[in-house]
Amino acid sequence: MYLDQQQAPNINQLTAFRRDLHMHPELKYEENRTADKIAAYLTALGIPMVRGLGTTGIVASIHGQGRDASNPGPAIGIRADMDALPVQETNQFGHISQYPGRMHACGHDGHTTMVMGAAELLAGQRDFDGTVHLIFQPGEEGGAGARAMMNDGLFTRFPCQAVFALHNWPALPQGQMGVRVGPIMAAALRFEIVVRGRGGHAALPHTTVDPIPVACSIVGQLQTLVSRGTDPLDAAVLTVGKIESGTVENIIPDEARIYGTCRNLTLASQQFLIDGLHRVSSHIAEAHFASAEVIIKPGYPNTTNHRKEALFMGEVMREMVGATHAHTDVLPAMTAEDFGFMLEEVPGAYGWIGNGADGQPGVGLHNPGYDFNDNNIALGAKFWDRLARRWFDTQAQR
């Protein structure tokens, strides 16, 4: 059942740690102060670590009784992200961001703190047979920091038989948790479409090839790729978020640029949208004597939970918050998460911890009024501690 906040280790110290991170947010691959604070906390706990993976990443290893770096035994990875977002905070509480234009609008300060709490519990009582690798990752917000750490040898230097992560989820009230087998987060890519025409005087449109109405036609027709081209049960999103063209009112420009993103839960539907971007753009442009170039900017893969690990994570959630508050078949979200890179290499699962308040949903992620719910620090720390110990128990029973 749910474990009360007072049962967590040094909760006041951990809360102060979380709020300090919130006050000093750092963007992707700039998490130097954050990494220093984490390293100092780990050092005080006597936990060895390696710094610098993926630029600012840290891996701290907690060995159970009778284990060390030369004989780590079975190993589990627990990942927390560290970076903030380029968002101007609008909150008025005492731990508001001290850096204009930057804030922890996605709760990575809380994710890090929950894992720090787990580090204290695991290091304080090492009666488990194996090693827990705590992975503090940079650059999740668009920087593919998971892949950067992997490129620096994350899983070759610190082999894991399973890897897990939690993200706070404002749609769930605090005290509830969720997970699912299969895709829980979507794959994401970005695209740019360059429509090229022939500029000229606005009073002489017949002497030009105006790229602006061509771009508008392309944007309108792209919407049918999802509404009429994909299976309604195979979720997909195509969003145009930006259009650029022109300089002043009386000049028809040479080109227009369209920027957008695609989100998919399957590779097949992602490829369908990529093919459709090329087909729709080129044919509409050609019909208007213009041309269109589609530039695909690869992003994150699906975050697809492995069956055994997701079911195991769900069991631990039920132990922590009870069967009615542990949701083991949540609907997937169309947001993206670079933990998907890790799950392509190592079996594991990614779950949600509710970030609402007073039984209600909370302020949404990436919102300037967002804040991590500090009541999750104790729950998250205890959850990671129990998950690691239970996982080693299952390995011993094999």
C-alpha positions in Angstrom: 0.0 0.0 0.0 1.0 3.7 -0.2 4.0 4.5 2.0 3.8 7.9 3.8 6.3 10.6 3.0 7.8 10.5 6.6 9.1 7.0 5.9 11.4 8.3 3.2 15.0 9.1 4.0 16.0 12.8 4.8 12.8 14.1 3.1 13.5 17.7 4.1 17.0 17.5 2.6 15.7 15.9 -0.6 13.0 18.6 -0.9 15.6 21.3 -0.5 17.7 19.6 -3.1 14.8 19.4 -5.6 13.9 23.0 -5.1 17.5 24.1 -5.5 17.6 22.3 -8.9 14.3 24.0 -9.8 15.8 27.4 -9.0 18.9 26.7 -11.1 17.6 25.0 -14.3 20.1 24.2 -17.0 19.3 23.4 -20.7 20.4 20.3 -22.6 24.1 19.5 -22.4 24.6 22.5 -20.1 23.8 20.6 -16.8 27.1 21.3 -15.2 25.9 22.7 -11.9 23.2 20.1 -11.7 25.8 17.3 -12.3 28.0 18.8 -9.6 25.1 18.9 -7.1 24.3 15.2 -7.9 27.9 14.2 -7.6 28.3 15.9 -4.2 25.2 14.2 -2.9 26.4 10.8 -4.1 29.9 11.3 -2.7 28.4 12.1 0.7 26.6 8.7 0.5 29.8 7.0 -0.4 28.6 5.9 -3.8 31.2 5.7 -6.6 30.3 7.2 -9.9 31.6 7.9 -13.4 31.0 11.4 -14.9 31.1 12.7 -18.4 29.0 10.2 -20.4 27.1 12.0 -23.0 28.9 15.3 -22.0 27.4 15.8 -18.5 25.9 12.4 -17.7 26.6 10.5 -14.5 26.4 6.8 -13.7 26.5 5.8 -10.0 26.8 2.2 -9.1 25.5 0.7 -5.8 26.8 -2.8 -5.2 25.0 -5.2 -3.0 26.7 -7.3 -0.3 29.6 -9.3 -1.6 29.6 -7.4 -5.0 32.0 -4.8 -6.4 33.0 -3.4 -9.7 34.9 -6.5 -10.7 32.0 -8.8 -9.8 28.8 -6.7 -10.1 26.5 -9.7 -10.5 23.0 -9.1 -12.0 22.5 -5.4 -12.7 19.6 -3.1 -13.1 19.6 0.4 -14.5 17.4 3.3 -13.2 17.4 6.4 -15.3 16.6 10.0 -14.4 16.8 13.0 -16.8 18.4 16.3 -15.7 17.8 19.0 -18.2 15.3 21.9 -18.2 13.4 23.8 -20.9 13.7 27.3 -22.5 10.4 28.5 -20.9 9.8 31.6 -18.9 8.4 30.6 -15.5 5.2 32.3 -14.3 5.0 30.8 -10.8 5.3 33.0 -7.7 6.5 30.6 -5.0 9.9 30.9 -3.3 11.8 28.4 -5.4 11.0 30.0 -8.8 13.7 29.8 -11.5 16.5 32.3 -11.0 17.4 32.1 -14.7 15.2 34.1 -17.1 13.9 32.1 -19.9 14.6 28.7 -18.4 12.7 26.5 -16.1 12.1 22.9 -15.0 8.7 22.7 -16.8 8.8 18.9 -17.2 9.8 17.8 -13.7 13.3 16.5 -14.4 14.3 18.1 -11.1 11.9 15.8 -9.4 12.9 12.7 -11.4 16.5 13.3 -10.4 15.5 13.8 -6.7 13.5 10.6 -6.5 16.5 8.6 -7.8 18.7 10.4 -5.2 16.3 9.3 -2.5 16.5 5.7 -3.8 20.3 6.0 -3.8 20.2 6.8 -0.1 17.9 3.8 0.7 19.9 1.4 -1.4 23.3 2.5 -0.2 22.1 2.4 3.4 21.0 -1.2 3.3 22.8 -3.3 0.8 21.2 -6.6 1.5 20.6 -7.4 -2.1 22.6 -9.6 -4.6 23.6 -7.4 -7.5 24.3 -3.9 -8.7 22.0 -0.9 -9.2 23.3 1.6 -11.8 21.8 5.0 -11.4 21.8 6.8 -14.7 21.6 10.6 -14.6 21.0 11.6 -18.2 21.5 15.0 -20.0 19.7 16.4 -23.0 16.3 14.5 -22.9 14.5 17.6 -24.2 15.4 17.3 -27.9 19.0 16.5 -27.4 18.8 12.6 -27.5 21.0 12.5 -24.4 20.1 8.8 -23.9 21.7 8.0 -27.3 24.7 10.2 -26.4 25.3 8.2 -23.2 24.9 5.0 -25.1 27.4 6.2 -27.8 29.8 6.8 -24.9 29.5 3.2 -23.8 26.7 3.3 -21.2 25.6 -0.3 -21.5 29.0 -1.7 -22.4 30.7 -0.1 -19.4 27.7 -0.6 -17.2 25.9 -3.8 -18.5 22.3 -4.0 -17.3 19.9 -6.9 -17.7 17.0 -4.4 -17.4 16.5 -0.7 -17.3 13.6 1.4 -15.9 12.4 5.0 -15.8 9.6 7.1 -14.4 8.1 10.3 -15.6 5.7 12.5 -13.6 2.2 12.6 -15.3 -0.1 15.6 -14.4 -3.1 13.8 -15.8 -2.9 11.3 -12.9 -3.6 12.5 -9.4 -0.6 12.3 -7.0 -0.5 8.9 -5.3 -1.4 7.0 -8.5 1.0 5.3 -11.0 0.7 3.9 -14.5 2.4 1.6 -17.0 1.5 -0.5 -20.0 3.0 -3.3 -22.1 4.0 -2.1 -25.6 4.2 1.6 -26.8 3.7 4.1 -24.1 5.2 7.1 -25.9 5.2 7.9 -29.6 8.0 8.1 -32.1 8.7 11.7 -33.1 10.3 13.4 -36.1 10.4 16.9 -37.4 10.1 18.1 -40.9 10.7 21.2 -43.0 9.1 21.8 -46.4 10.7 24.4 -48.7 8.3 25.7 -51.3 10.2 27.5 -54.1 8.4 29.8 -56.6 9.4 33.0 -58.3 9.1 36.4 -56.5 8.0 39.7 -57.9 5.8 42.8 -57.4 2.5 42.2 -55.5 0.7 44.2 -58.1 1.8 41.9 -60.9 1.0 38.4 -59.5 0.7 36.9 -63.0 4.5 37.4 -63.5 5.3 35.4 -60.4 4.9 32.0 -58.9 3.6 32.8 -55.5 4.8 30.2 -52.9 2.5 31.4 -50.1 -0.8 30.0 -51.5 1.1 26.8 -52.5 2.3 26.4 -49.0 -1.2 27.0 -47.6 -2.6 24.3 -49.9 0.1 21.9 -48.8 -0.7 22.5 -45.1 -4.4 21.9 -45.7 -3.9 18.7 -47.6 -1.3 17.3 -45.1 -4.1 17.0 -42.6 -5.8 14.3 -44.7 -2.8 12.0 -44.3 -4.0 11.3 -40.7 -7.8 11.9 -41.1 -8.1 9.8 -44.2 -4.9 7.8 -44.5 -4.3 6.1 -41.2 -6.1 3.5 -39.2 -8.1 5.3 -36.4 -6.9 2.7 -34.0 -3.2 3.3 -34.9 -2.7 6.7 -33.4 -0.9 9.3 -35.4 -0.4 13.1 -35.3 0.8 15.5 -37.9 1.1 19.1 -36.8 2.4 22.2 -38.7 3.6 24.6 -36.0 5.4 27.3 -38.1 5.3 28.9 -41.5 7.8 31.5 -42.7 7.7 33.6 -45.9 8.0 37.1 -47.2 9.5 40.4 -46.0 6.9 43.1 -46.7 3.3 43.4 -47.9 3.9 44.4 -51.5 6.5 41.8 -52.5 5.7 38.2 -53.5 8.6 36.1 -52.1 10.6 33.5 -53.8 10.0 30.8 -51.2 8.0 29.7 -48.2 9.0 27.3 -45.4 6.7 25.0 -43.5 7.8 23.4 -40.2 6.1 20.6 -38.4 6.2 17.3 -36.5 4.9 13.8 -36.8 4.1 11.4 -34.0 3.4 7.7 -34.4 3.1 4.5 -32.4 4.2 2.2 -35.2 7.0 2.3 -37.8 4.5 1.5 -40.5 2.4 4.6 -39.8 5.5 6.8 -39.5 6.7 5.7 -42.9 3.3 6.3 -44.3 3.4 9.9 -43.1 7.0 10.4 -44.4 5.9 9.1 -47.9 2.8 11.3 -47.7 4.8 14.5 -46.9 6.9 14.0 -50.0 4.0 13.0 -52.3 1.5 15.7 -51.2 4.1 18.5 -51.2 5.7 17.7 -54.6 2.4 17.2 -56.4 0.7 20.3 -55.1 3.8 22.4 -55.8 4.0 21.0 -59.3 0.4 21.8 -60.0 1.1 25.4 -59.3 4.4 25.6 -61.3 6.4 25.6 -58.1 8.7 23.0 -56.4 8.8 21.6 -52.9 11.7 20.0 -51.0 10.9 17.9 -47.9 13.6 17.7 -45.3 13.1 15.0 -42.6 14.8 15.5 -39.3 14.9 12.2 -37.4 13.9 12.4 -33.7 13.1 9.8 -31.1 11.9 6.2 -31.5 8.8 4.8 -29.8 9.2 4.2 -26.1 8.0 0.6 -26.2 7.9 -1.3 -23.0 9.0 -4.9 -22.9 6.2 -7.3 -21.7 8.0 -9.0 -18.8 9.5 -5.8 -17.4 6.3 -3.8 -17.8 4.3 -6.4 -16.0 6.9 -6.5 -13.2 6.8 -2.7 -12.9 3.1 -2.9 -12.6 3.3 -5.4 -9.8 5.6 -3.1 -7.8 3.2 -0.2 -8.5 0.4 -2.2 -7.0 2.5 -2.9 -3.9 3.2 0.7 -3.5 -0.1 2.5 -4.1 -2.6 -0.3 -4.1 -4.5 -2.0 -7.0 -7.1 0.8 -7.4 -4.3 3.4 -7.9 -2.0 1.4 -10.0 -3.0 1.5 -13.7 -1.3 -1.2 -15.7 -2.9 -0.6 -19.0 -2.8 3.2 -19.5 -3.4 4.6 -22.9 -0.2 5.6 -24.7 0.7 9.3 -25.1 1.7 11.0 -28.3 4.5 12.8 -26.6 8.1 11.5 -27.3 10.8 10.4 -24.9 14.4 9.4 -25.7 14.3 6.6 -23.2 13.1 4.7 -26.2 16.7 4.5 -27.4 17.6 2.6 -24.2 14.7 0.2 -24.6 15.9 -0.6 -28.1 19.1 -2.0 -26.6 18.1 -3.3 -23.1 14.8 -4.8 -22.0 12.9 -2.5 -19.6 9.9 -0.4 -18.9 8.9 3.3 -18.6 6.1 4.3 -16.2 4.2 7.3 -14.9 3.8 8.7 -11.4 0.8 11.0 -10.9 1.7 14.7 -10.5 -1.8 16.1 -9.7 -2.9 17.6 -6.4 -5.9 17.1 -4.1 -7.1 14.2 -6.2 -7.2 16.3 -9.4 -5.0 16.6 -12.5 -2.1 19.0 -12.3 -0.7 21.8 -14.5 0.5 20.3 -17.8 4.0 19.5 -18.8 5.9 22.3 -20.5 3.5 24.9 -19.1 5.1 28.0 -17.5 3.0 27.4 -14.4 4.1 23.8 -13.9 5.9 22.5 -10.8 6.8 19.0 -9.6 4.7 17.7 -6.7 7.1 17.2 -3.8 4.9 14.6 -2.3 6.3 12.3 -5.0 9.8 12.5 -3.7 9.1 9.9 -0.9 6.9 7.7 -3.1 9.4 7.7 -6.0 12.4 7.0 -3.8 10.6 4.1 -2.1 9.3 2.8 -5.4 12.8 2.6 -6.9 14.2 1.0 -3.8 11.5 -1.6 -3.8 11.6 -2.2 -7.5 15.4 -2.8 -7.4 15.2 -5.2 -4.5 12.2 -7.1 -5.9 14.0 -7.4 -9.2 17.1 -9.0 -7.6 14.7 -11.4 -5.7 13.2 -12.5 -9.0 16.7 -13.1 -10.4 17.6 -15.2 -7.4 14.5 -17.4 -7.9 15.5 -18.4 -11.4 
